[in-house]
Amino acid sequence: MIIQKQYKFYAAHRNEQLKDKCRNLHGHRYGLVCHFEVERTGALSTLFGDFDAKIEPYLKEHYDHGMLINRTDPLYETLQDHERRTGERFRFKVFDAPTTVENLAFTLFSEITEMGFRLAQLEVRETDSSVITYTREDWIADNRDASRLTGGKKSAVTE
Ligand SMILES: Nc1nc2c(c(=O)[nH]1)N=C([C@H](O)[C@H](O)COP(=O)(O)OP(=O)(O)OP(=O)(O)O)CN2
């Protein structure tokens, strides 16, 4: 059986490797549709609230109103320097790869799996017109070959 749960968060990011508008620092309302494989053991399977109790606070703490940033993006060093000079603190979600929606899907799939849930697939909406469907097969393939995340460099996501 599949249970579908939806979550959202707001975050800034840019894709420093692109030469178009996506290079600008900008924000999205990221929408998640989680498809969980669950066992039916009686009248109920996993309670909807059991998903929410782990996933919602995690997204609030690590993603919401934060900034997704590639560790190698020069802007990251600049913003860290700002933190050091002013004492101000930003919420960074640091990737060891570009902050594409594909890499975000890999990271979230890994983190939600780590919480003890079994995802069949994860849809991530970046804009009104752009949504990706990231499957368990995609996740297995990305884990087998982390260079898929970076387009060559052997390292994976995140902190
Ligand atoms: N395969 C991917 N393509 C793009 C990604 C990505 O992560 N993976 N990201 C972007 C940009 O970050 C961008 O913010 C989204 O771009 P786009 O869909 O073009 O934005 P809009 O919907 O605002 O574009 P309009 O067509 O003008 O409405 C780009 N591509």
The ligand as a Gaussian input file, in Angstrom:
#p B3LYP/6-31G(d) Opt

LIG

0 1
 N       16.747000      19.708000     -14.737000
 C       16.732000      20.899000     -14.097000
 N       16.486000      22.012000     -14.771000
 C       16.454000      23.196000     -14.134000
 C       16.692000      23.264000     -12.746000
 C       16.984000      22.059000     -12.058000
 O       17.214000      22.043000     -10.828000
 N       16.971000      20.916000     -12.752000
 N       16.626000      24.461000     -12.124000
 C       16.332000      25.571000     -12.743000
 C       16.262000      26.876000     -11.970000
 O       16.704000      26.727000     -10.647000
 C       14.937000      27.666000     -11.981000
 O       14.686000      28.327000     -10.758000
 C       13.727000      27.000000     -12.420000
 O       13.700000      27.344000     -13.788000
 P       12.437000      27.407000     -14.714000
 O       11.597000      26.205000     -14.592000
 O       12.960000      27.726000     -16.049000
 O       11.713000      28.645000     -14.051000
 P       10.324000      29.257000     -14.401000
 O        9.262000      28.237000     -14.259000
 O       10.195000      30.523000     -13.664000
 O       10.441000      29.576000     -15.876000
 P        9.346000      30.090000     -16.844000
 O        9.371000      29.079000     -17.946000
 O        9.863000      31.414000     -17.214000
 O        8.060000      30.150000     -16.108000
 C       16.144000      25.606000     -14.197000
 N       16.192000      24.330000     -14.824000

